[in-house]
Amino acid sequence: MKTSSAGVDTDALKRRVRAIGFDAIGIASASAEWPARERLLEFLSDGRHGDMDWMARDARSHPRNLWPGARSAVMVGLNYAPRDDSMELSKQVEQGLVSAYAARRDYHDVVKGKLKDLAQWLARETGAEVKVFVDTAPLMEKPLAQRAGLGWQGKHTNLVSREHGSWLFLGAILTAAELAPDEAHDDHCGSCRACLDVCPTDAFPAPYQLDARRCLAYLTIEHKGQIPLEFREAVGNRVFGCDDCLAVCPWNKFAQAARETRMHLRDDLRLAPLSELAALDDARFRARFAGTPVKRTGRDRFVRNVVCAIGNSGDRALAPAAEALLWDNSSLVRGMAVWTLRRLLDVGAFQRLKSARAADEQDADVAREWAA
């Protein structure tokens, strides 16, 4: 039995974690030195966070900046390994592919519900205050998870686990109790470069470094503007996120498909006809993706991605779906529709469409797409 200075049997804590339904558990000190701060500052100073201004908040530099009373961090993981092959699905060019993490119930809700149950138990056992975090506060979960022994941050900057590969949702409980920490996990990437070499946009300037501005997950989810021209072909059929660097990790061979029922993939969300997705208005988008992470990004950005994927499909039969969106309320969608039609239509057909439509376009960015 391993007992902390707070009088908690940490073996009992870990049994409780497993009983609640988490797949991984570890404990880290919340007050130790924080080398992740230097990496964060370098990432921010280089502007690699793109539109994600929230990452610059100072609280991310150390757990105790977020909560000065924190003494320990209980880190948990929930496996979401997909049963399908993301790399194979990316070849189905007439279908829109949604990242494995998002084609299911929103993990924030699932993990947070379980974490609150665990936090209540921990507070009762220790009499100490607790705070729960699931990727919704400026807390750097991945360095904490490595320190707690759940895995290590791989060359793709995501957590890698010997048991679950690259497929773990993370949650954290900060507590004022002093709990016995676990040993930090060593790096086991070795000489492998699979995740770096597979990236379709070369988003990794070096191992363990990510430039979000080049990452398809960022560009299709977080980026509020138009997808830069140089990355549009690389989007392929990905309409929300990208799993390539996760899916090729050799450690995934040890991962089993997610056992948590609420974490199961929904086939109707994972892959769907591009023509069907392009026809979504705001109400139908919200209804289709209710309770999933996709809903957060909004209909306009999502359909922008869908239209980009239509342009990459090479299927001229999909041109009418893009043409219908030249009158969309969103300039993001209209601009991408112009780019897509330029790719799918012959020169004469595109010029006729341009003569009929371009003069009426009031948005400068869309007008530039017509003029390109």
Order of alpha helices (4+ residues) and beta strands (2+ residues): alpha-beta-alpha-alpha-beta-alpha-beta-alpha-beta-alpha-beta-beta-beta-alpha-alpha-beta-alpha-alpha-beta-alpha-alpha-alpha-alpha-alpha-alpha-alpha-alpha
